[in-house]
Amino acid sequence: MAKQMQGRGRSRAAEAAVPALAASGVPTTPEPPVRRWPHPVDGVEPVQQTDPALHFIHCALSYQNELLADIKALLEQIAAGREESEEDETE
């Protein structure tokens, strides 16, 4: 039997695949298990042993972020210096 197309390219077969609610209003399909991250106790996070490669990447990204912050600060100083020199020239 051919699928009958309805609005926006959906077929009736696709709509039938959506699980119906039981008479009580509870879905008939079970929910997937919930994974929870461990919460720090007293605000101190537990030290976790990580992969050395991931630790290296973390350190490299931290260093790169510091360099980018320094570059940003220097560019802001240069821009402020140019604005001051332009104001002095117009006066």
Secondary structure, DSSP 4 states (H G I P E B T S, - for coil): -PPPB-GGG-BHHHHHTSPPBPTTS-BSSPPPPPP-PPPPBTTBPPP----HHHHHHHHHHHHHHHHHHHHHHHHHHHHHHHHHHHHHHH-
